[in-house]
Amino acid sequence: MSWFKRKIDGITTKSKEKKEIPEGLWYKCPECKNVVTSDEHADTNWVCAKCGYHEKIGSREYFSILFDENEFTEIASNLTSGDPLSFKDTKSYKDRIKTTITKTGLKDAMRVARGKINGLDAVVACMDFAFIGGSMGSVVGAKFAAGVDDAIKNKCAFICISNQVEHV
Ligand SMILES: [Zn+2]
């Protein structure tokens, strides 16, 4: 399947055909409407090269920006939320967690990892807004504490990225 299909007698592409472009290959800046490939957008650290708009990013992107060669070891990565209160709003908490894990590929609202930043060891704890709005539960607390303990043990810096508010 070709990405662009043009009529022989014209240079315009019908909007119906534009939708055939696989999603995720292009990024359109919500501020200035500039369109670039997703790879180009990643190359500028998810900041619009035209107007400077900062896209909301998560731990995956922050780790790739901060850690040398994107190499790091995750800390307490196997922790997942329980449901001690059997909480339920419009959906049960258990179901909400399960759906979010599947949708985001994340296990909770924070990831913690140790790697090198410009050759120096550092532990980075990063909130993920994509995980129920960066919902802070017991796992976030446990991971944060495990990251601090690891930084003390390894005598290195501890950085916390407590993103993210909506753009105003
Ligand atoms: Zn822009």
py3Dmol code that shows the C-alpha trace and the ligand (Angstrom):
import py3Dmol

protein = """\
ATOM      1  CA  MET A   1       0.000   0.000   0.000  1.00  0.00           C
ATOM      2  CA  SER A   2       1.435   3.343  -0.981  1.00  0.00           C
ATOM      3  CA  TRP A   3       1.131   6.214   1.477  1.00  0.00           C
ATOM      4  CA  PHE A   4       0.151   8.750  -1.110  1.00  0.00           C
ATOM      5  CA  LYS A   5      -2.156   8.111  -3.996  1.00  0.00           C
ATOM      6  CA  ARG A   6      -2.509  11.004  -6.375  1.00  0.00           C
ATOM      7  CA  LYS A   7      -4.937  11.428  -9.181  1.00  0.00           C
ATOM      8  CA  ILE A   8      -3.233  11.644 -12.543  1.00  0.00           C
ATOM      9  CA  ASP A   9      -5.063  14.818 -13.437  1.00  0.00           C
ATOM     10  CA  GLY A  10      -4.473  16.708 -10.190  1.00  0.00           C
ATOM     11  CA  ILE A  11      -2.137  17.238  -7.305  1.00  0.00           C
ATOM     12  CA  THR A  12      -4.698  17.263  -4.536  1.00  0.00           C
ATOM     13  CA  THR A  13      -5.324  14.261  -2.353  1.00  0.00           C
ATOM     14  CA  LYS A  14      -8.828  13.556  -1.187  1.00  0.00           C
ATOM     15  CA  SER A  15      -9.195  13.700   2.570  1.00  0.00           C
ATOM     16  CA  LYS A  16     -10.584  10.155   2.487  1.00  0.00           C
ATOM     17  CA  GLU A  17      -7.258   8.959   1.094  1.00  0.00           C
ATOM     18  CA  LYS A  18      -5.216  10.993   3.551  1.00  0.00           C
ATOM     19  CA  LYS A  19      -6.672   8.868   6.313  1.00  0.00           C
ATOM     20  CA  GLU A  20      -4.863   5.871   4.840  1.00  0.00           C
ATOM     21  CA  ILE A  21      -1.577   7.159   6.247  1.00  0.00           C
ATOM     22  CA  PRO A  22      -0.793   4.913   9.207  1.00  0.00           C
ATOM     23  CA  GLU A  23      -1.252   6.724  12.496  1.00  0.00           C
ATOM     24  CA  GLY A  24       1.834   7.425  14.546  1.00  0.00           C
ATOM     25  CA  LEU A  25       4.117   8.200  11.605  1.00  0.00           C
ATOM     26  CA  TRP A  26       3.340  11.896  11.642  1.00  0.00           C
ATOM     27  CA  TYR A  27       3.150  14.548  14.326  1.00  0.00           C
ATOM     28  CA  LYS A  28       1.102  17.697  13.962  1.00  0.00           C
ATOM     29  CA  CYS A  29       1.951  20.476  16.404  1.00  0.00           C
ATOM     30  CA  PRO A  30      -1.253  21.523  18.215  1.00  0.00           C
ATOM     31  CA  GLU A  31       0.099  25.085  18.492  1.00  0.00           C
ATOM     32  CA  CYS A  32       1.412  26.008  15.012  1.00  0.00           C
ATOM     33  CA  LYS A  33       0.020  23.012  13.049  1.00  0.00           C
ATOM     34  CA  ASN A  34       3.464  22.202  11.621  1.00  0.00           C
ATOM     35  CA  VAL A  35       3.657  18.571  10.457  1.00  0.00           C
ATOM     36  CA  VAL A  36       6.813  16.455  10.811  1.00  0.00           C
ATOM     37  CA  THR A  37       7.506  12.745  10.960  1.00  0.00           C
ATOM     38  CA  SER A  38       7.402  11.134  14.392  1.00  0.00           C
ATOM     39  CA  ASP A  39      11.134  10.403  14.053  1.00  0.00           C
ATOM     40  CA  GLU A  40      11.905  14.071  13.359  1.00  0.00           C
ATOM     41  CA  HIS A  41       9.797  15.047  16.365  1.00  0.00           C
ATOM     42  CA  ALA A  42      11.754  12.597  18.557  1.00  0.00           C
ATOM     43  CA  ASP A  43      15.036  14.004  17.212  1.00  0.00           C
ATOM     44  CA  THR A  44      14.072  17.420  18.621  1.00  0.00           C
ATOM     45  CA  ASN A  45      13.201  15.832  21.991  1.00  0.00           C
ATOM     46  CA  TRP A  46       9.472  16.231  21.332  1.00  0.00           C
ATOM     47  CA  VAL A  47       9.734  20.018  21.103  1.00  0.00           C
ATOM     48  CA  CYS A  48       8.292  21.646  17.978  1.00  0.00           C
ATOM     49  CA  ALA A  49      11.220  22.865  15.877  1.00  0.00           C
ATOM     50  CA  LYS A  50       9.069  25.631  14.434  1.00  0.00           C
ATOM     51  CA  CYS A  51       7.370  27.225  17.461  1.00  0.00           C
ATOM     52  CA  GLY A  52       8.992  25.586  20.510  1.00  0.00           C
ATOM     53  CA  TYR A  53       5.827  23.832  21.732  1.00  0.00           C
ATOM     54  CA  HIS A  54       6.688  21.141  24.289  1.00  0.00           C
ATOM     55  CA  GLU A  55       4.659  17.967  23.811  1.00  0.00           C
ATOM     56  CA  LYS A  56       3.674  16.056  26.927  1.00  0.00           C
ATOM     57  CA  ILE A  57       6.087  13.149  27.267  1.00  0.00           C
ATOM     58  CA  GLY A  58       6.477  10.247  29.674  1.00  0.00           C
ATOM     59  CA  SER A  59       9.217   8.203  31.312  1.00  0.00           C
ATOM     60  CA  ARG A  60      10.104   6.416  28.054  1.00  0.00           C
ATOM     61  CA  GLU A  61      10.954   9.736  26.386  1.00  0.00           C
ATOM     62  CA  TYR A  62      12.578  11.314  29.467  1.00  0.00           C
ATOM     63  CA  PHE A  63      14.833   8.280  29.969  1.00  0.00           C
ATOM     64  CA  SER A  64      15.877   8.384  26.315  1.00  0.00           C
ATOM     65  CA  ILE A  65      16.696  12.105  26.621  1.00  0.00           C
ATOM     66  CA  LEU A  66      18.548  11.848  29.940  1.00  0.00           C
ATOM     67  CA  PHE A  67      20.408   8.531  30.052  1.00  0.00           C
ATOM     68  CA  ASP A  68      23.571   8.093  28.003  1.00  0.00           C
ATOM     69  CA  GLU A  69      22.853   5.817  25.009  1.00  0.00           C
ATOM     70  CA  ASN A  70      19.357   5.243  26.505  1.00  0.00           C
ATOM     71  CA  GLU A  71      20.917   2.592  28.771  1.00  0.00           C
ATOM     72  CA  PHE A  72      19.524   2.167  32.262  1.00  0.00           C
ATOM     73  CA  THR A  73      18.469  -0.404  34.833  1.00  0.00           C
ATOM     74  CA  GLU A  74      14.957  -0.145  36.156  1.00  0.00           C
ATOM     75  CA  ILE A  75      14.420  -0.222  39.899  1.00  0.00           C
ATOM     76  CA  ALA A  76      11.415  -1.952  41.483  1.00  0.00           C
ATOM     77  CA  SER A  77       9.926  -2.382  38.013  1.00  0.00           C
ATOM     78  CA  ASN A  78       7.858  -5.403  39.021  1.00  0.00           C
ATOM     79  CA  LEU A  79       5.620  -3.523  41.484  1.00  0.00           C
ATOM     80  CA  THR A  80       1.964  -3.203  40.535  1.00  0.00           C
ATOM     81  CA  SER A  81      -1.031  -1.785  42.364  1.00  0.00           C
ATOM     82  CA  GLY A  82      -3.242  -3.895  44.555  1.00  0.00           C
ATOM     83  CA  ASP A  83      -6.788  -2.884  45.439  1.00  0.00           C
ATOM     84  CA  PRO A  84      -6.944  -3.024  49.244  1.00  0.00           C
ATOM     85  CA  LEU A  85     -10.031  -0.766  49.376  1.00  0.00           C
ATOM     86  CA  SER A  86     -11.971  -2.576  46.603  1.00  0.00           C
ATOM     87  CA  PHE A  87     -12.404   0.912  45.173  1.00  0.00           C
ATOM     88  CA  LYS A  88     -15.011   1.563  42.514  1.00  0.00           C
ATOM     89  CA  ASP A  89     -16.173   4.717  40.723  1.00  0.00           C
ATOM     90  CA  THR A  90     -17.596   4.395  37.222  1.00  0.00           C
ATOM     91  CA  LYS A  91     -15.398   1.327  36.871  1.00  0.00           C
ATOM     92  CA  SER A  92     -13.706  -0.922  39.397  1.00  0.00           C
ATOM     93  CA  TYR A  93     -10.154   0.142  40.229  1.00  0.00           C
ATOM     94  CA  LYS A  94      -8.909  -3.337  39.401  1.00  0.00           C
ATOM     95  CA  ASP A  95     -10.394  -3.119  35.877  1.00  0.00           C
ATOM     96  CA  ARG A  96      -9.125   0.430  35.413  1.00  0.00           C
ATOM     97  CA  ILE A  97      -5.576  -0.653  36.305  1.00  0.00           C
ATOM     98  CA  LYS A  98      -5.761  -3.694  34.032  1.00  0.00           C
ATOM     99  CA  THR A  99      -7.009  -1.624  31.074  1.00  0.00           C
ATOM    100  CA  THR A 100      -4.389   1.079  31.655  1.00  0.00           C
ATOM    101  CA  ILE A 101      -1.537  -1.446  31.824  1.00  0.00           C
ATOM    102  CA  THR A 102      -2.654  -2.930  28.499  1.00  0.00           C
ATOM    103  CA  LYS A 103      -3.174   0.477  26.874  1.00  0.00           C
ATOM    104  CA  THR A 104       0.057   2.153  28.029  1.00  0.00           C
ATOM    105  CA  GLY A 105       2.463  -0.758  28.451  1.00  0.00           C
ATOM    106  CA  LEU A 106       3.277   0.801  31.836  1.00  0.00           C
ATOM    107  CA  LYS A 107       2.831  -0.986  35.170  1.00  0.00           C
ATOM    108  CA  ASP A 108       2.160   2.103  37.255  1.00  0.00           C
ATOM    109  CA  ALA A 109       2.345   5.913  37.247  1.00  0.00           C
ATOM    110  CA  MET A 110       6.082   6.046  37.967  1.00  0.00           C
ATOM    111  CA  ARG A 111       9.192   4.418  36.580  1.00  0.00           C
ATOM    112  CA  VAL A 112      12.530   4.611  38.363  1.00  0.00           C
ATOM    113  CA  ALA A 113      15.868   3.760  36.809  1.00  0.00           C
ATOM    114  CA  ARG A 114      19.610   4.144  37.338  1.00  0.00           C
ATOM    115  CA  GLY A 115      21.944   4.890  34.483  1.00  0.00           C
ATOM    116  CA  LYS A 116      24.622   7.353  33.471  1.00  0.00           C
ATOM    117  CA  ILE A 117      24.051  10.992  32.594  1.00  0.00           C
ATOM    118  CA  ASN A 118      27.113  12.463  30.906  1.00  0.00           C
ATOM    119  CA  GLY A 119      29.116   9.599  32.409  1.00  0.00           C
ATOM    120  CA  LEU A 120      27.894  10.072  35.989  1.00  0.00           C
ATOM    121  CA  ASP A 121      25.579   7.638  37.786  1.00  0.00           C
ATOM    122  CA  ALA A 122      22.123   9.005  38.509  1.00  0.00           C
ATOM    123  CA  VAL A 123      18.745   7.655  39.548  1.00  0.00           C
ATOM    124  CA  VAL A 124      15.763   9.168  37.758  1.00  0.00           C
ATOM    125  CA  ALA A 125      12.200   8.760  39.021  1.00  0.00           C
ATOM    126  CA  CYS A 126       9.668   9.849  36.427  1.00  0.00           C
ATOM    127  CA  MET A 127       5.893  10.144  36.687  1.00  0.00           C
ATOM    128  CA  ASP A 128       3.803   8.969  33.736  1.00  0.00           C
ATOM    129  CA  PHE A 129       0.741  11.107  33.098  1.00  0.00           C
ATOM    130  CA  ALA A 130      -0.539   8.466  30.662  1.00  0.00           C
ATOM    131  CA  PHE A 131      -1.102   6.133  33.599  1.00  0.00           C
ATOM    132  CA  ILE A 132      -4.426   7.407  35.025  1.00  0.00           C
ATOM    133  CA  GLY A 133      -3.172  11.005  34.996  1.00  0.00           C
ATOM    134  CA  GLY A 134      -0.067  10.152  37.006  1.00  0.00           C
ATOM    135  CA  SER A 135      -2.271   8.830  39.794  1.00  0.00           C
ATOM    136  CA  MET A 136      -0.239   8.548  42.985  1.00  0.00           C
ATOM    137  CA  GLY A 137      -0.790   5.316  44.852  1.00  0.00           C
ATOM    138  CA  SER A 138       1.256   3.046  47.082  1.00  0.00           C
ATOM    139  CA  VAL A 139       3.362   1.800  44.149  1.00  0.00           C
ATOM    140  CA  VAL A 140       4.517   5.320  43.295  1.00  0.00           C
ATOM    141  CA  GLY A 141       5.546   5.822  46.928  1.00  0.00           C
ATOM    142  CA  ALA A 142       7.332   2.470  47.097  1.00  0.00           C
ATOM    143  CA  LYS A 143       9.178   3.082  43.815  1.00  0.00           C
ATOM    144  CA  PHE A 144      10.182   6.607  44.848  1.00  0.00           C
ATOM    145  CA  ALA A 145      11.564   5.269  48.157  1.00  0.00           C
ATOM    146  CA  ALA A 146      13.391   2.404  46.368  1.00  0.00           C
ATOM    147  CA  GLY A 147      14.969   4.974  44.025  1.00  0.00           C
ATOM    148  CA  VAL A 148      16.146   7.168  46.907  1.00  0.00           C
ATOM    149  CA  ASP A 149      17.588   4.112  48.707  1.00  0.00           C
ATOM    150  CA  ASP A 150      19.399   3.079  45.512  1.00  0.00           C
ATOM    151  CA  ALA A 151      20.841   6.587  45.045  1.00  0.00           C
ATOM    152  CA  ILE A 152      22.085   6.657  48.666  1.00  0.00           C
ATOM    153  CA  LYS A 153      23.593   3.169  48.311  1.00  0.00           C
ATOM    154  CA  ASN A 154      25.362   4.131  45.074  1.00  0.00           C
ATOM    155  CA  LYS A 155      26.229   7.663  46.263  1.00  0.00           C
ATOM    156  CA  CYS A 156      24.722   9.293  43.225  1.00  0.00           C
ATOM    157  CA  ALA A 157      22.214  11.979  42.316  1.00  0.00           C
ATOM    158  CA  PHE A 158      18.465  11.415  42.543  1.00  0.00           C
ATOM    159  CA  ILE A 159      16.283  13.288  40.061  1.00  0.00           C
ATOM    160  CA  CYS A 160      12.493  13.299  40.199  1.00  0.00           C
ATOM    161  CA  ILE A 161      10.400  14.389  37.243  1.00  0.00           C
ATOM    162  CA  SER A 162       6.971  14.962  38.698  1.00  0.00           C
ATOM    163  CA  ASN A 163       5.228  15.785  35.476  1.00  0.00           C
ATOM    164  CA  GLN A 164       2.821  16.931  34.236  1.00  0.00           C
ATOM    165  CA  VAL A 165       0.275  19.619  34.231  1.00  0.00           C
ATOM    166  CA  GLU A 166      -1.926  20.322  31.261  1.00  0.00           C
ATOM    167  CA  HIS A 167      -0.795  23.089  28.972  1.00  0.00           C
ATOM    168  CA  VAL A 168      -2.634  26.324  29.668  1.00  0.00           C
TER     169      VAL A 168
END
"""
ligand_1 = """\
1
ZN
Zn 4.670 24.210 16.684
"""
view = py3Dmol.view(width=600, height=400)
view.addModel(protein, "pdb")
view.setStyle({"model": 0}, {"cartoon": {"style": "trace"}})
view.addModel(ligand_1, "xyz")
view.setStyle({"model": 1}, {"stick": {}})
view.zoomTo()
view.show()
